[in-house]
Amino acid sequence: MDPSIRAPFGAIEDGAIGIQDGRILRVGRRVELAGYRAKRVESLDGAWVTPGLIDCHTHLVFGGNRAAEFEQRLQGATYEDIARAGGGIAASVAATRAASLAELTAKARPRLRALMAGGVTTIEIKSGYGLDPAAEIKILKAARALGESEPVRVVPTLLALHALPVEFRERREDFVRLATEEMIPAAAGLAQAVDAFCEGIGFTPKEVRSLFEAARAHGLRVKIHAEQLSNLYGAALAAEFGALSADHLEFVDEAGVKAMAKADMVAVLLPGAFYALQERKKPPVALLRKHRVRMAVATDCNPGTSPVLSPTLMLNMACTLFDLAPEEALAGMTVNAAKALALDHEIGTVTAGKAADLCIWPVSRPAELCYWIGLPGPDRRIVGGTDH
């Protein structure tokens, strides 16, 4: 997936990879590495090796689940009906606040392991289901604990403006002030970026701007949930702040895409949410291609709108639902996802000098990773040069 290699998928046929101290030392055709001495040489019998998959947008840590609401919706209940009965995001918030740090970590672990089994070696974990400083910090600490105890790289993000908590329903300004003046300073040592949901049912551009200004003051990068249900020009707003990414983007217009291109932002596409919500309007992939905005693909794993635990299913859906080519989809979970997390210097391609995060797949060609619907995962997953 190294774009400097002029071949489909950046592929190296009959290749070999030299690994030392957890990093890629050499990569190229096997004959080019014949003169190097190694402590151990291992044949992969013609398997395909890709960078480890990167899930750059998840909400993995939360209390409870919303399976009962899934049943209710299938029986005719609307989101409004469920919300009035105390369900929806309010239910996730209540369960998350009530859970201990240990409980949140334990409940998230099987979800993380499922994604890892599918080939994920790096994952972003957003907060956002606490909606108060203590609970948001608890989620970020759970994310850090998972990264310390599992063979996976975890990137924590503070989703400071996700939804308006019940107790602030009549006090929006107070909640935004809480997010900017208390959540961000408290999370500065835990989170690597700050996120917001800019939408009619979320937060206004003015409110998001104040959050981003606070993030910048604390040296934190920003990203945004934008243009999922309407166009509030959130992507262009994020571009003003040099955001890492804008995510969802079904309703983004050409001006927003141009702003993203100028700011070198990544467009993160989330086909799982599109599928689960039975949306009809697709993100404008042709516009993103036209303006050379890099496209990432992620699971958006969350309890309400994308209960997805298969990265390879997202590769397939990116192709079948959003019309990405297989090479674009795989780039979306490797090189472009790394850029969305500001880790493209470290991971995302099989390139000398980068971390040896690799997946070994029993396929005959790379497009099979997108062709099979829900491919179980790689035969082997290597993180920092070590098999897991």
Buried (B, 14 or more C-beta within 10 A) or exposed (E): BBEEBEEEBBBBEEBBBBBEEEBBBBBBEEEEBEEEEEEEEEEBEEBBBBBBBBBBBBBBBBBBBBEEBBEBBEEEBEBEBBBEEEBBBBBBBBBBBEBEBEBBBBBBBEBBBBBBBBBBBBBBBBBBBBBBBEBBBBBBBBBBBBBEEBBBBBBBBBBBBBBBBEEBEEEEEEBBEBBBEBBBEBBBEBBBBBBBBBBEEBBBBEBBBBBBEBBBEBEBBBBBBBBBBEBBBBBBBBBEBEBBBBBBBBBBBEEBBBBBBEBBBBBBBBBBBBBBBEBEEBBBBEBBBEBEBBBBBBBBBBBBBBBBBBBBBBBBBBBBBBEBBBBBBBBBBBBBBBBBBBBBEBBBBBBBEBBBBBBBBBBEEBBBBBBBEBBEBBEBBBBBBEEE
